[in-house]
Amino acid sequence: MYRRAGVLTAAAWTPLYAHQSETDIAGFDWSWDPLVIVCLTGGAWLYRSARPGWGLRPWERASYWTGWLILAVALVSPLHAAGEALFSAHMIQHEVLMAAAAPLIVLGRPAVALVWQLPARTRPRTRAVFRFLQQPWVAWAVHFAALWLWHIPRLFQATLSSGLAHSLQHTCFLASALWFWWAVLGAGSRCRHGAGILLLFTTAIHTSILGALLTFSNTLWYPAYANTVAWGLTPIEDQQLGGLIMWVPAGFVYVIAGLALGAQWLNQSERRNTETTIHAAIV
């Protein structure tokens, strides 16, 4: 366990290295996919054009830009290339997308910037669409399906041999995660505190189950990683480390978010009770 924790720390905070052949270990380059660069630039331009009068608070802007930076690092840094050679690196990238970048971007309220960029006559219709999309259990189900379906061996293997499949996987992970976090934490969310806590804890449970299955499996799920040679890991150890990353750090994010939502709920309840008591005393 200590060995795995050490490897996890090295993977998260140092440049990623893995084999480019069956025996060589070489550094990976930064990835400059034109489509990724265009999307990142578009997201930056859209939010950067938000004006002070649109109601975005400083901490929300900071949250968005932090999430955007984390997203850029996940998609452009050597982590992206390393994910094609190491399952654990691939898992780090996925969890960074879904459990770090996505909630921070959502807390930045990018939908506000988007709506204000549209012609005035289309804004009410757009807001109606947004309200429809904020169906919490639909968002939960889509995120659940995206996570489990893309870890089916046949589909996951396809992402390692097809750039289109790889891009589609990342799009599904990021889009479903943004949808999920938006439905739970986003401004104007139709999800009540109790439902939000339930959604977060059930997500922590099912992601932990998938992570535990990978961690304790003695069978290699993805044969494309059969020749992994990095950090002294065997292919099975690489898979188990990837499962551990999904199980512990990623699951911890959902638990912490659920606890924070619960604390907010209690504070609001106490505030309402205090206001009711004061009002009753005055009357």
MILUMKOL-188538 format. One line per 5 residues: for each residue x, y, z of C-alpha. Coordinates in Angstrom, 2 decimals, padded with zeros to 5 digits, always signed. Layout:
N
X/Y/Z ~ ...
//
This chain:
283
+000.00/+000.00/+000.00 ~ +002.82/+002.43/+000.87 ~ +004.51/+001.62/-002.40 ~ +001.34/+002.39/-004.33 ~ +000.88/+005.65/-002.44
+004.41/+006.67/-003.34 ~ +003.87/+005.90/-006.99 ~ +000.59/+007.84/-006.93 ~ +002.36/+010.88/-005.50 ~ +005.06/+010.69/-008.13
+002.47/+010.36/-010.89 ~ +000.54/+013.38/-009.71 ~ +003.37/+015.81/-009.07 ~ +006.30/+014.91/-011.32 ~ +006.66/+014.64/-015.11
+005.19/+011.38/-016.34 ~ +007.45/+008.79/-017.90 ~ +006.57/+005.50/-019.51 ~ +007.64/+003.20/-022.29 ~ +007.50/+004.10/-025.94
+008.47/+000.57/-026.81 ~ +008.35/-002.58/-024.72 ~ +011.60/-001.79/-022.92 ~ +012.42/+001.90/-023.36 ~ +011.35/+004.59/-020.92
+011.18/+008.07/-022.39 ~ +009.60/+011.38/-021.53 ~ +006.33/+012.33/-023.16 ~ +005.77/+015.55/-025.05 ~ +003.02/+018.07/-024.64
-000.04/+017.46/-026.81 ~ -001.26/+020.24/-029.10 ~ -004.43/+018.80/-030.62 ~ -005.96/+021.67/-032.69 ~ -009.52/+020.79/-031.62
-008.56/+020.82/-027.93 ~ -006.76/+024.14/-028.32 ~ -009.75/+025.67/-030.12 ~ -012.17/+024.49/-027.41 ~ -009.96/+025.73/-024.58
-009.47/+029.07/-026.32 ~ -013.20/+029.39/-026.95 ~ -014.00/+028.67/-023.31 ~ -011.44/+031.23/-022.18 ~ -012.71/+033.89/-024.60
-016.35/+033.31/-023.67 ~ -015.73/+033.70/-019.95 ~ -013.16/+036.47/-020.33 ~ -015.78/+038.60/-022.08 ~ -018.10/+038.43/-019.04
-018.77/+041.92/-017.70 ~ -018.89/+043.03/-014.04 ~ -022.62/+043.77/-014.28 ~ -023.43/+040.13/-015.02 ~ -023.27/+039.16/-011.35
-020.16/+036.98/-011.38 ~ -018.38/+037.31/-008.05 ~ -014.57/+037.30/-007.74 ~ -014.43/+033.86/-006.13 ~ -016.59/+032.46/-008.94
-014.24/+033.88/-011.56 ~ -011.27/+032.43/-009.66 ~ -013.01/+029.06/-009.53 ~ -013.66/+029.03/-013.27 ~ -010.11/+029.97/-014.22
-008.67/+027.42/-011.81 ~ -010.88/+024.73/-013.35 ~ -009.97/+025.89/-016.86 ~ -006.26/+025.71/-016.05 ~ -006.61/+022.22/-014.57
-008.55/+021.15/-017.67 ~ -005.84/+022.53/-019.95 ~ -003.11/+020.72/-018.02 ~ -005.04/+017.45/-018.18 ~ -005.55/+017.65/-021.95
-002.33/+019.30/-023.13 ~ +000.41/+018.29/-020.69 ~ +002.45/+015.04/-020.95 ~ -000.24/+013.44/-018.79 ~ -002.37/+013.02/-021.93
+000.33/+011.16/-023.86 ~ +001.31/+009.09/-020.82 ~ -002.27/+007.84/-020.55 ~ -001.79/+005.88/-023.76 ~ +001.03/+003.89/-022.15
+000.02/+003.73/-018.48 ~ -003.47/+002.92/-017.28 ~ -002.81/+004.71/-013.99 ~ -001.85/+007.90/-015.85 ~ -004.99/+007.55/-017.97
-007.04/+007.24/-014.78 ~ -005.41/+010.33/-013.26 ~ -006.37/+012.28/-016.37 ~ -009.99/+011.11/-016.24 ~ -010.40/+011.92/-012.56
-008.81/+015.34/-013.03 ~ -011.39/+016.03/-015.74 ~ -014.41/+014.78/-013.79 ~ -013.63/+015.41/-010.12 ~ -011.42/+018.52/-010.25
-011.89/+020.61/-013.39 ~ -015.64/+020.02/-013.83 ~ -016.88/+021.15/-010.37 ~ -014.59/+024.19/-010.35 ~ -015.80/+025.26/-013.78
-019.43/+024.81/-012.71 ~ -018.91/+026.91/-009.57 ~ -017.66/+029.67/-011.89 ~ -021.17/+029.89/-013.44 ~ -020.12/+029.82/-017.11
-023.78/+029.54/-018.13 ~ -024.20/+033.19/-017.10 ~ -021.51/+034.27/-019.54 ~ -023.04/+032.09/-022.24 ~ -026.57/+033.43/-021.81
-025.42/+037.06/-021.89 ~ -023.54/+036.44/-025.14 ~ -026.79/+035.44/-026.85 ~ -029.29/+037.85/-028.45 ~ -031.79/+039.17/-025.91
-034.77/+037.52/-027.65 ~ -033.26/+034.04/-027.29 ~ -032.29/+034.27/-023.60 ~ -035.65/+033.21/-022.08 ~ -035.70/+030.16/-024.34
-032.12/+029.31/-023.40 ~ -032.87/+029.62/-019.71 ~ -035.82/+027.24/-020.18 ~ -033.51/+024.71/-021.82 ~ -031.05/+025.07/-018.93
-033.80/+024.50/-016.38 ~ -034.85/+021.36/-018.25 ~ -031.27/+020.07/-018.29 ~ -030.95/+020.58/-014.54 ~ -032.96/+017.44/-013.84
-030.71/+015.99/-011.11 ~ -031.45/+012.29/-011.50 ~ -031.15/+012.46/-015.29 ~ -027.74/+014.09/-014.92 ~ -026.75/+011.45/-012.35
-027.82/+008.62/-014.66 ~ -025.95/+010.04/-017.66 ~ -022.76/+010.48/-015.62 ~ -023.13/+006.94/-014.23 ~ -023.62/+005.49/-017.71
-020.68/+007.39/-019.21 ~ -018.32/+006.21/-016.47 ~ -019.26/+002.54/-016.52 ~ -019.77/+002.12/-020.27 ~ -016.40/+003.63/-021.19
-014.67/+001.23/-018.80 ~ -016.04/-001.78/-020.63 ~ -012.84/-003.43/-021.96 ~ -013.86/-003.33/-025.63 ~ -014.72/+000.38/-025.53
-011.72/+001.37/-023.42 ~ -009.40/-000.58/-025.71 ~ -010.81/+001.31/-028.69 ~ -009.70/+004.62/-027.20 ~ -006.08/+003.45/-027.26
-006.09/+002.68/-030.97 ~ -008.44/+005.38/-032.28 ~ -007.98/+009.10/-031.78 ~ -011.67/+009.65/-032.53 ~ -012.73/+007.16/-029.86
-010.30/+008.73/-027.39 ~ -011.70/+012.21/-028.05 ~ -015.26/+010.89/-027.76 ~ -014.43/+009.26/-024.40 ~ -013.00/+012.49/-023.00
-015.95/+014.46/-024.33 ~ -018.41/+012.08/-022.67 ~ -016.54/+012.14/-019.37 ~ -016.20/+015.93/-019.24 ~ -019.68/+016.72/-020.56
-021.44/+014.26/-018.24 ~ -019.37/+015.48/-015.27 ~ -020.19/+019.13/-016.03 ~ -023.85/+018.19/-016.33 ~ -023.78/+016.25/-013.05
-022.01/+018.96/-011.04 ~ -024.19/+021.65/-012.61 ~ -027.36/+019.79/-011.61 ~ -026.09/+019.43/-008.03 ~ -024.15/+022.64/-007.39
-024.97/+025.01/-010.24 ~ -026.76/+028.31/-009.80 ~ -030.52/+027.84/-010.09 ~ -030.18/+024.10/-009.54 ~ -033.47/+022.30/-009.03
-031.74/+019.83/-006.74 ~ -032.58/+020.26/-003.05 ~ -029.90/+019.80/-000.44 ~ -031.05/+016.34/+000.59 ~ -031.21/+015.13/-003.00
-027.84/+016.68/-003.77 ~ -026.21/+014.90/-000.84 ~ -027.77/+011.62/-001.97 ~ -026.55/+012.12/-005.54 ~ -023.01/+012.87/-004.39
-022.77/+009.95/-001.98 ~ -024.23/+007.45/-004.45 ~ -021.74/+008.69/-007.04 ~ -018.94/+008.21/-004.51 ~ -020.21/+004.67/-003.92
-020.50/+003.54/-007.54 ~ -017.16/+005.09/-008.55 ~ -015.55/+003.41/-005.53 ~ -017.06/+000.07/-006.53 ~ -015.55/+000.37/-010.01
-012.24/+001.45/-008.54 ~ -012.25/-001.45/-006.07 ~ -012.99/-003.95/-008.85 ~ -009.93/-002.70/-010.73 ~ -007.79/-002.60/-007.59
-008.47/-006.15/-006.45 ~ -008.63/-007.79/-009.87 ~ -005.84/-010.20/-010.74 ~ -006.92/-010.20/-014.38 ~ -005.75/-007.54/-016.82
-008.87/-005.78/-018.07 ~ -007.16/-003.91/-020.90 ~ -004.60/-005.99/-022.86 ~ -003.27/-002.85/-024.58 ~ -001.42/-002.13/-021.33
+000.12/-005.61/-021.20 ~ +003.62/-004.27/-021.94 ~ +003.65/-001.52/-019.33 ~ +007.20/-000.87/-018.15 ~ +007.46/+002.17/-015.89
+008.38/+002.91/-012.27 ~ +008.91/-000.83/-011.77 ~ +005.18/-001.53/-012.20 ~ +003.83/-004.70/-013.72 ~ +000.71/-004.35/-015.89
-001.47/-005.68/-013.05 ~ +000.08/-003.26/-010.56 ~ -000.50/-000.43/-013.02 ~ -004.17/-001.43/-013.28 ~ -004.50/-001.75/-009.51
-002.94/+001.66/-009.01 ~ -005.42/+003.12/-011.51 ~ -008.28/+001.52/-009.61 ~ -006.92/+002.89/-006.34 ~ -006.85/+006.40/-007.83
-010.53/+006.12/-008.79 ~ -011.45/+004.51/-005.48 ~ -009.77/+006.77/-002.91 ~ -008.86/+010.32/-004.07 ~ -011.68/+010.64/-006.61
-014.30/+009.15/-004.29 ~ -013.07/+011.46/-001.55 ~ -013.97/+014.51/-003.68 ~ -017.62/+013.45/-003.88 ~ -017.75/+012.74/-000.14
-016.25/+016.14/+000.71 ~ -018.70/+017.88/-001.65 ~ -021.59/+016.01/+000.00 ~ -020.41/+017.02/+003.47 ~ -020.04/+020.65/+002.37
-023.56/+020.60/+000.96 ~ -024.82/+019.10/+004.23 ~ -023.08/+021.80/+006.26 ~ -024.66/+024.47/+004.06 ~ -028.05/+022.86/+004.57
-027.65/+022.89/+008.36 ~ -026.53/+026.52/+008.36 ~ -029.53/+027.56/+006.32 ~ -031.86/+025.62/+008.63 ~ -030.33/+027.26/+011.71
-030.64/+030.69/+010.11 ~ -034.31/+030.10/+009.30 ~ -035.00/+028.87/+012.84 ~ -033.27/+031.93/+014.30 ~ -035.27/+034.28/+012.07
-038.49/+032.49/+013.02 ~ -037.67/+032.76/+016.74 ~ -036.85/+036.47/+016.46 ~ -040.03/+037.13/+014.49 ~ -042.13/+035.24/+017.08
-040.53/+037.21/+019.92 ~ -041.26/+040.54/+018.23 ~ -044.85/+039.62/+017.53
//
